[in-house]
Amino acid sequence: MESFLTSVEKLLMVRSTAERPAELRRALEIVLESVGPGFTVEHFESGGKPSALVYAAKSRPDRFRVILNGHLDVVPAPAEQFKPRRIGARLYARGAQDMKVSVLALAHVFRESAADLPYPLALQLVTDEEVGGYNGTAHQIDQGVAGDFVVIGEQSGLRIVTDSKGMAIVDLRAEGRSAHSAYQWQGDNALVKLWRTLENLTTAYPVAAEEVWRTTVTLSRVTTPNPARNQVPDSAEAWLDIRYIPEDADFSGRTPEQIAAHIATYCEPGVTPVVLRADPPHHADPASPDVRSLQRAARGQGYPADFLRKHGAADGRFYYQRGIEAVIFGVGGEGQHGPEEYVDITTIAPYCRALMDFLRNLSPR
């Protein structure tokens, strides 16, 4: 464990944020070095984001029995958060929980088991999950990477995430008419239209004060190009981040055009919703044989391995869209994306053992 944590701390010191391509590559190199020789490494790149697929065969199989998926990019943080510090059983740093420790654990499990399994296993390493995942996991899937079952090492405390929300990224664009602010009646205030639209939306989708499994609408930004205090603004824009549950028929299974039409019902005249991106929810059947097998392996390490629903989106949604079963299963910790992010060191070894047991007891298809 001490040797493993030394490697972890080396990886945590890399500031692998989206705007640092050299650091993204360095983080990827560190994990590939930890896997070691004797495996085929297939490199990919899309949108300036590198990724890799590692397997034991000489050439890529048509389909992997299991894919172990992990991302190495992190969200920005002050420099001091890239200086790992241990306090008791906690290791603090940006990316400790989300999800560099899990990535190295996945790499360890792959290295120790891939060559001996009676089916093909892959380690999938990406560097763009925090900014959408389209140039990593989605790109590799578009290049023909496929599997029967995917384990994504996002944080879960050895619980199994079978559901996560869908995501819609929406702009509200308001148009009005400019005028001198002393003569309001001669103008048409775009900001006021936008404000009233946002009131309509927040009434329909109240800001959550506690954890709740329902659709949420987050206002992320309001802007106007208006240059003067004494001028009625003729345009304004708001950013919305919408996370929706599979049961919400207004979003789930809808096209971007249909989602825009739904949001338009809350808009004042002159306000137009533009759906920039709409990703479906993710779901895996808790009763499926592979999910149950993973649950048994985690319970064998003394964890209840109950099922979770996550409010955030993850790369599992790309597999779900292709009919490939995916779950989130990772180490323990707290504080992702925050100043006190940490991994629970005591969960690392049982996490690795649970994955090893799962892989060794899984039946080939």
Secondary structure, DSSP 8 states (H G I E B T S, - for coil): -HHHHHHHHHHHTS---TT-HHHHHHHHHHHHHHH-SSSEEEEEEETTEEEEEEESSSS--SSEEEEEEEE-------GGGGS-EEETTEEESTTIIIIIHHHHHHHHHHHHHGGGSSS-EEEEEES-GGGTSTTTHHHHHHTT--EEEEEE----TT-EEEEE-EEEEEEEEEE-B-EEGGGGGGSB-HHHHHHHHHHHHHHHS---SS--SS-EEEEEEEE-----TTEE-SEEEEEEEEEE-TT-TTTTT--HHHHHHHHHTT--TTEEEEEEEEE--EE--TTSHHHHHHHHHHHTTT----EEEESS--THHHHHHTT-EEEE----EE-TTSTT-EEEGGGHHHHHHHHHHHHHH----
